[in-house]
Amino acid sequence: MFTTLPERFKQFHLHVDVRTLLLLQKSIDRSLVRTIGDLYNVLRTFVVKSPELMGPYTRAFYDYFLSIDIRPGEALHDAVLRSETFQQWKEQHQGRLNEEDLTREDMASLFLDEVHMTHYDIQKIIDGRALWEKDRGDMADDDNDAEAGDQEKRPLDRMADYSDLSLEELMQRMKEVLEQQNSKHSGGSHWVGTGGISPYGHGGAAKDGLRVGGSGGGKMARKVMGDTNFFPVDLDAILNDNNIDAALASLKGIMEESAQEKLDVKQTIDKGLERGGLFLPEIKNETDEKLQVLLFIDNGGYSMHPYIKAVQTLFRKMKTRFAHDLETYYFHNTIYGQVFSDPQRRKRVPIERILSKNPHYHVFFVGDAAMAPYELSNQSLNTYVEMTRHFKKCAWLNPEPLKFWDHTLTIQIIKEIIPMESLTPAGIERAVLRMNKQRKTDY
């Protein structure tokens, strides 16, 4: 089996020998490879020994197993669309795909989702049509999802197959469900949420469902809803209790950027013994425990009062969920030569002490930046300049509606010194992405 694989992979400057083929055959014999997605993942552990080999490996895999030739500089979607394999797949799915609502890239994504679907965690496949017929779109949301608690306690080991339902049926039912839904849900098979086997949401196991929000999980979705109107959390709304977890997920991007993949020797040995001597590398993420965050909150004026509690809750959650150092300081309207370590602004902390801290801190300023022009003195402006020079990763989060920014002089001035984003989950995400890019240029 795969006797021509070493020669073909050699064309892509990849080393594959008899030992690799024996390990692959052993994986198949042990039922570790049941789909082409499994094959892609398992073979990768034997062939890819460094990150720079991922590109050649992907090209070689698609060439050998799928007859898809990815030309140098060509996008994967383009290579898929012109391949005979894709055309055959499209013919097999004719009648089930609503091509009028799908772009060519959507079609290629569906193909790739199916190619990379794995079955490592799926122990039971449930008939999605049967689930759907038992369900009702007008079920009231009583904020008490009985399935959610059970779902969160155990690993996701079931998959619901909704391939027998049309896209129109799923879309109509999802709209009915959203009309009733007024809270977040995790797990279960009915609501739009995370986890579980519901046909709408993300992070769960629903083959040929609708992915709503999130970044995908098992690569099984039939259609991805990019329109935030289909998701019960408004990512562009000012930070509040309803979208605070979405904002927390954006802040988590700081941690992900600092994670490093390392070989887990103990897990590799333990799992290898369980597999009867088949040792597949087990990778673990080690995060930078020295991640440090400085938070400066304007808590002096009435205009900021509605947002202070939400901001404090957000960063408090960040501190308890992710191992890092968080220091919070307060100011009124703008920062001069000092900030305060207590909300009552009685304990003064000179800016010199702030500037003596490690320059790798991530710094967030939270305030509406709206004040009388005379308040934004040269001393204050110089303080901001010094802080942005010392701390390379800075962001200002502003709860003031974006439409008013151009009409407020002090906002215009401050945003020229410190990158400014709206105090929304989407704005926080943009700020974090900018910080991560800055980190890459620093090192």
WONOR-V630323 format. One record per residue. RES is the residue in one small letter. PHI is phi in whole degrees, -180 to 180 (NA if undefined). OMEGA is omega in whole degrees, -180 to 180 (none if undefined). D_CENTER is the distance of its C-alpha to the mean C-alpha in whole Angstrom. Layout:
BEGIN
res: (RES	RES)
phi: (PHI	PHI)
omega: (OMEGA	OMEGA)
d_center: (D_CENTER	D_CENTER)
END
This chain:
BEGIN
res: (m	f	t	t	l	p	e	r	f	k	q	f	h	l	h	v	d	v	r	t	l	l	l	l	q	k	s	i	d	r	s	l	v	r	t	i	g	d	l	y	n	v	l	r	t	f	v	v	k	s	p	e	l	m	g	p	y	t	r	a	f	y	d	y	f	l	s	i	d	i	r	p	g	e	a	l	h	d	a	v	l	r	s	e	t	f	q	q	w	k	e	q	h	q	g	r	l	n	e	e	d	l	t	r	e	d	m	a	s	l	f	l	d	e	v	h	m	t	h	y	d	i	q	k	i	i	d	g	r	a	l	w	e	k	d	r	g	d	m	a	d	d	d	n	d	a	e	a	g	d	q	e	k	r	p	l	d	r	m	a	d	y	s	d	l	s	l	e	e	l	m	q	r	m	k	e	v	l	e	q	q	n	s	k	h	s	g	g	s	h	w	v	g	t	g	g	i	s	p	y	g	h	g	g	a	a	k	d	g	l	r	v	g	g	s	g	g	g	k	m	a	r	k	v	m	g	d	t	n	f	f	p	v	d	l	d	a	i	l	n	d	n	n	i	d	a	a	l	a	s	l	k	g	i	m	e	e	s	a	q	e	k	l	d	v	k	q	t	i	d	k	g	l	e	r	g	g	l	f	l	p	e	i	k	n	e	t	d	e	k	l	q	v	l	l	f	i	d	n	g	g	y	s	m	h	p	y	i	k	a	v	q	t	l	f	r	k	m	k	t	r	f	a	h	d	l	e	t	y	y	f	h	n	t	i	y	g	q	v	f	s	d	p	q	r	r	k	r	v	p	i	e	r	i	l	s	k	n	p	h	y	h	v	f	f	v	g	d	a	a	m	a	p	y	e	l	s	n	q	s	l	n	t	y	v	e	m	t	r	h	f	k	k	c	a	w	l	n	p	e	p	l	k	f	w	d	h	t	l	t	i	q	i	i	k	e	i	i	p	m	e	s	l	t	p	a	g	i	e	r	a	v	l	r	m	n	k	q	r	k	t	d	y)
phi: (NA	60	-65	-92	-63	-58	-66	-67	-68	-63	-64	-103	63	-114	-93	-132	-124	-62	-60	-61	-66	-66	-65	-65	-63	-65	-63	-66	-63	-90	63	-82	-120	-124	-137	-68	-65	-62	-60	-60	-70	-70	-62	-60	-65	-88	-101	-88	-105	-152	-56	-69	-88	-63	-61	-59	-63	-61	-62	-66	-63	-64	-67	-77	-92	-122	55	-110	-92	-93	-75	-55	80	-90	-70	-59	-59	-66	-64	-63	-63	-94	-85	-69	-61	-65	-62	-67	-62	-63	-66	-65	-100	-61	100	-93	-90	-92	-67	-66	-95	-113	-81	-63	-68	-61	-63	-64	-65	-61	-60	-67	-59	-71	-61	-95	-69	-113	-127	-59	-102	-92	-107	-144	-103	-104	-71	-65	-61	-65	-62	-64	-71	-78	-84	-134	-75	-99	-63	-74	-92	-100	61	-136	-80	-64	-80	-63	-60	-63	-65	-73	-85	-125	-67	-76	-119	-124	-131	-101	-102	-103	-68	-83	-98	-79	-62	-63	-63	-66	-63	-65	-67	-63	-63	-63	-65	-65	-65	-95	-75	-135	-151	-80	-136	-132	84	86	-130	-117	-82	-83	-169	-117	67	71	-125	-64	-74	-131	138	-155	81	-111	-131	-137	-71	63	-92	-115	-84	-122	72	69	-111	91	-131	-90	58	-117	-69	-82	-146	-105	-88	-82	-78	-66	-66	-88	-113	-71	-111	-89	-73	-101	-82	-58	-48	-152	-63	-75	-116	-68	-70	-66	-66	-62	-63	-67	-65	-62	-60	-65	-67	-61	-68	-97	-79	-125	-87	-136	-71	-91	-62	-61	-64	-61	-68	-61	-67	-63	-66	-63	-85	78	101	-94	-99	-100	-59	-101	-101	-126	-96	-110	-94	-72	-72	-92	-58	-130	-129	-111	-121	-115	-114	-82	-120	-96	-111	-63	-65	-94	-56	-65	-108	-62	-62	-64	-64	-63	-64	-59	-75	-67	-63	-61	-68	-79	-91	-123	-72	-165	-104	-122	-121	-114	-130	-128	-152	-117	69	-151	-100	-104	-99	-158	-131	-129	-89	-125	-60	-77	58	-111	-98	-78	-129	-65	-60	-58	-69	-64	-73	-86	-79	-54	-68	-87	-59	-94	-115	-119	-103	-125	-178	-83	57	-105	-161	-66	-54	-68	-69	-86	-78	-61	-61	-65	-62	-65	-63	-63	-62	-63	-68	-71	-72	-79	-101	-73	-109	-124	-150	-110	-105	-116	-79	-66	-53	-56	-65	-94	-61	-70	-99	-118	-59	-67	-63	-60	-70	-66	-68	-75	-97	-119	-55	-116	-134	-69	-80	-133	-55	-67	-67	-63	-62	-63	-63	-65	-61	-66	-63	-65	-64	-64	-61	-66	-79	-76	-104)
omega: (179	-175	-180	-177	-179	-179	-179	-179	178	178	179	178	177	-179	175	-179	-178	179	178	-179	179	177	178	178	179	177	179	180	-179	178	175	180	180	177	178	174	175	-179	179	-176	-176	180	179	-179	180	-171	-173	-179	178	-175	-176	179	-177	180	177	180	-180	179	-179	-179	-180	-180	-173	-172	-175	-178	177	-178	178	-178	179	179	-177	177	-179	-180	-179	179	179	-174	-178	-177	177	179	179	180	178	178	-179	178	180	-177	-179	-178	179	-179	176	-172	180	-178	-175	172	178	178	176	-179	179	179	177	178	-178	176	-178	180	-173	178	179	-179	180	-173	-177	-180	-177	178	-176	179	-179	178	180	177	-176	-178	177	-176	177	-179	-176	179	-178	178	-179	179	-177	-178	-174	-177	-171	-178	179	-179	-176	-176	-177	179	-180	-176	178	175	174	-178	-179	-176	-180	-180	179	178	180	180	-179	-180	-179	-179	180	178	178	-180	-178	177	-180	-172	177	179	179	178	177	-178	178	-173	-174	-168	173	-175	-177	179	176	-176	175	180	-179	-179	177	177	-180	-179	180	-179	179	174	-180	179	-178	-178	177	-176	179	179	-177	179	-176	-173	175	-178	178	-180	-180	-177	-178	177	180	-176	-174	176	-180	-177	-180	178	177	-175	178	-176	-176	-176	-175	179	175	177	178	178	177	178	-180	178	176	-179	-178	-178	-178	-178	176	178	178	179	176	-173	-178	179	179	180	-178	-179	179	177	177	-180	178	177	177	-174	175	-179	176	-175	176	177	174	-178	179	-177	-178	179	-175	-178	172	-180	178	-175	172	-179	-174	-175	-180	-177	-178	-175	-177	-172	-173	-178	-179	179	180	179	-179	-176	174	176	179	-177	-178	-176	-177	-178	178	-178	179	175	-178	178	-175	176	179	179	-179	-178	176	-178	-177	170	-176	-178	180	-179	-180	179	177	-177	-174	174	-178	-179	179	179	177	-177	177	-178	180	-178	-179	174	168	-171	177	171	179	-180	-179	176	-180	-178	175	-177	-178	180	-179	-174	177	179	180	-180	179	177	179	179	180	-179	180	175	-178	179	-174	-176	-177	176	175	179	-171	178	180	179	-176	-177	-180	-174	-176	-177	-179	-174	-175	176	-180	-178	-176	-178	174	-179	-177	177	-173	176	177	177	179	176	180	179	178	179	179	179	-180	178	178	178	-179	176	179	180	-178	180	-178	-171	none)
d_center: (38	36	39	38	35	36	38	35	32	35	35	31	32	31	33	33	37	38	37	33	35	36	33	31	34	34	30	32	35	32	30	27	27	27	25	25	21	22	25	22	21	24	26	23	24	27	27	24	26	24	21	23	24	21	22	25	24	22	25	28	26	26	29	31	29	29	31	28	30	27	29	28	26	26	22	21	21	25	26	25	27	30	30	33	30	28	31	32	29	29	33	32	30	32	33	29	27	28	28	29	25	24	24	24	21	20	22	21	18	19	22	19	17	20	21	18	19	20	22	21	20	22	26	27	26	27	29	26	30	31	29	28	32	32	30	31	29	31	30	30	27	29	26	27	25	27	24	21	23	24	21	19	22	22	20	19	22	22	22	23	24	24	26	29	28	28	25	28	28	24	24	27	26	23	25	27	25	23	26	27	23	23	21	18	18	17	18	21	22	23	21	18	15	13	14	18	19	20	20	17	14	11	10	14	17	18	20	21	19	17	13	13	9	6	5	8	10	14	14	16	16	19	18	14	15	14	16	15	19	18	15	17	15	16	14	17	19	20	19	20	20	19	15	15	13	10	12	11	7	8	11	9	8	12	12	9	12	15	14	17	17	21	23	24	27	28	26	27	30	30	28	30	33	32	31	35	35	32	30	26	24	22	19	18	16	18	16	19	21	22	19	21	21	23	23	26	27	30	31	35	35	35	32	30	31	28	25	26	26	22	21	23	21	18	19	21	18	16	19	20	16	16	19	20	23	23	26	26	29	31	33	35	34	34	34	37	38	37	34	34	33	34	33	37	37	40	39	39	36	38	35	37	36	32	33	34	30	28	27	23	23	20	22	21	24	24	27	28	30	33	36	40	40	42	40	38	40	41	40	37	36	37	35	31	32	33	30	28	30	30	26	24	21	22	20	22	21	23	24	27	26	25	28	31	29	32	35	34	36	34	31	31	33	30	27	29	29	26	23	22	19	20	19	16	13	12	15	13	10	13	15	12	12	15	16	14	16	19	19	19	22	24	24)
END
